[in-house]
């Protein structure tokens, strides 16, 4: 649906059960270098009907390098300087609100047409961004301390949901445990076993059983299983003085020769089946860390920039192959096989990774992008964030105490902050 064709009806009144909401989902990866955006429209004529989802627009907004560096520096300094938390909230709020404005302006969409904005920053430690009452201050002369949720809502005027869980609980669930990842909601097939491979800054694999075999008491197995584009992008920044495009990565890989000895030694030393990389890995990438050590090894062997990029890309691809085989062997019954492998995320465009997977994985597995079934591969994370945000708001609206639990600043508990318009 083109942006110019968006025609919104008024929100449902209290006398009807009709649902018509436009939700902007936003998500930043572990490296905080881009904010992916997906604008969705949800419609439902009655609670008994299926909820219909339309993807209106999607895009990725690049985070200015200086803003990204400032956030990462604050996150790095936070353990020694608790006051850095205030700066993180302010800058995160600015990053998301600015990205929302740029996205909507580029797509020629009015800010007033958005009913809900949802955002997630998985790489930000909970200790840095706990829910903060927006009026908290130590004295009358100091400015109020706002959470990044409140900053986004204030800057955009849109009701905002943040700090969303990465999984989805069943409607009748009462415990706080992790629920099924949203990939299962969008990709589950009646008959086929599927795997969703998300190659973002980190790699995530989800094994999705057919609907006919689904056990409602069990969540589809999902696992963060190693670095994705995070290492590759870091090396490209190192080699190109912080200036490169994704197309250049493929060119470097085509020209380079993989050093198989470095690949094998690294994956033996860093077994990601036993050690899951933290979501905050980007904040730890200063000085001597894993990828810098790889670069140093390549420099010591006098490898060219092309060979270095090709080798580190192969580390990502080979680790995916090993983790795929491990997870499938654990979670797919012997009498069944994986029918389809869907690839999404920034790494889905890296042909060196895709070609290697097609060469090494079983031939009966169909490697295909999410675009084949109508889901833009770059929008999957933001789409999931929009869905989680919608369910969070509807859950609050269904509470017996009323839809919103207000403070003096119209802040809503649970990562929700109300916009400046009562109708949004």
Rosetta blueprint (number, residue, H / E / L):
1 X L
2 X L
3 X H
4 X H
5 X H
6 X L
7 X L
8 X L
9 X L
10 X L
11 X L
12 X L
13 X L
14 X L
15 X L
16 X L
17 X L
18 X L
19 X E
20 X E
21 X E
22 X E
23 X E
24 X E
25 X E
26 X E
27 X E
28 X E
29 X L
30 X L
31 X L
32 X L
33 X L
34 X E
35 X E
36 X E
37 X E
38 X E
39 X E
40 X E
41 X E
42 X E
43 X E
44 X E
45 X L
46 X L
47 X L
48 X L
49 X L
50 X L
51 X L
52 X E
53 X E
54 X E
55 X E
56 X E
57 X E
58 X E
59 X E
60 X E
61 X E
62 X E
63 X L
64 X L
65 X H
66 X H
67 X H
68 X H
69 X H
70 X H
71 X H
72 X H
73 X H
74 X H
75 X H
76 X H
77 X H
78 X L
79 X L
80 X L
81 X L
82 X L
83 X L
84 X H
85 X H
86 X H
87 X H
88 X H
89 X H
90 X H
91 X H
92 X H
93 X H
94 X H
95 X H
96 X H
97 X H
98 X H
99 X H
100 X H
101 X H
102 X H
103 X H
104 X H
105 X H
106 X H
107 X L
108 X L
109 X L
110 X L
111 X H
112 X H
113 X H
114 X L
115 X L
116 X E
117 X E
118 X E
119 X E
120 X E
121 X E
122 X L
123 X L
124 X L
125 X L
126 X L
127 X L
128 X L
129 X L
130 X L
131 X L
132 X L
133 X L
134 X L
135 X L
136 X E
137 X L
138 X L
139 X L
140 X L
141 X L
142 X L
143 X L
144 X L
145 X E
146 X L
147 X L
148 X H
149 X H
150 X H
151 X H
152 X H
153 X H
154 X H
155 X H
156 X H
157 X L
158 X L
159 X L
160 X E
161 X E
162 X L
163 X L
164 X L
165 X L
166 X L
167 X L
168 X E
169 X L
170 X L
171 X L
172 X L
173 X L
174 X L
175 X L
176 X L
177 X L
178 X L
179 X L
180 X E
181 X L
182 X L
183 X H
184 X H
185 X H
186 X H
187 X H
188 X L
189 X L
190 X L
191 X L
192 X L
193 X L
194 X E
195 X E
196 X E
197 X E
198 X E
199 X E
200 X L
201 X L
202 X E
203 X E
204 X E
205 X E
206 X E
207 X E
208 X E
209 X L
210 X L
211 X H
212 X H
213 X H
214 X L
215 X L
216 X L
217 X L
218 X L
219 X L
220 X L
221 X L
222 X E
223 X E
224 X E
225 X E
226 X E
227 X E
228 X L
229 X H
230 X H
231 X H
232 X H
233 X H
234 X H
235 X H
236 X H
237 X H
238 X H
239 X H
240 X L
241 X L
242 X L
243 X L
244 X L
245 X L
246 X H
247 X H
248 X H
249 X H
250 X H
251 X H
252 X H
253 X H
254 X H
255 X H
256 X L
257 X L
258 X L
259 X L
260 X H
261 X H
262 X H
263 X H
264 X H
265 X H
266 X H
267 X H
268 X H
269 X H
270 X L
271 X L
272 X L
273 X L
274 X L
275 X L
276 X L
277 X L
278 X L
279 X H
280 X H
281 X H
282 X H
283 X H
284 X H
285 X L
286 X L
287 X L
288 X L
289 X L
290 X H
291 X H
292 X H
293 X H
294 X H
295 X H
296 X H
297 X H
298 X H
299 X H
300 X H
301 X L
302 X L
303 X L
304 X L
305 X H
306 X H
307 X H
308 X H
309 X H
310 X H
311 X H
312 X H
313 X H
314 X H
315 X H
316 X H
317 X H
318 X H
319 X H
320 X H
321 X H
322 X H
323 X H
324 X H
325 X H
326 X H
327 X H
328 X H
329 X H
330 X H
331 X H
332 X L
333 X L
334 X L
335 X L
336 X L
337 X L
338 X L
339 X L
340 X E
341 X E
342 X E
343 X E
344 X E
345 X L
346 X H
347 X H
348 X H
349 X H
350 X L
351 X H
352 X H
353 X H
354 X H
355 X H
356 X H
357 X H
358 X H
359 X H
360 X H
361 X L
362 X L
363 X L
364 X L
365 X L
366 X E
367 X E
368 X E
369 X E
370 X H
371 X H
372 X H
373 X H
374 X L
375 X L
376 X L
377 X H
378 X H
379 X H
380 X H
381 X H
382 X H
383 X H
384 X H
385 X H
386 X H
387 X H
388 X H
389 X H
390 X H
391 X H
392 X H
393 X H
394 X H
395 X H
396 X H
397 X H
398 X L
399 X L
400 X L
401 X L
402 X L
403 X L
404 X L
405 X L
406 X L
407 X L
408 X L
409 X L
410 X L
411 X E
412 X E
413 X L
414 X L
415 X L
416 X E
417 X E
418 X L
419 X L
420 X L
421 X L
422 X L
423 X L
424 X L
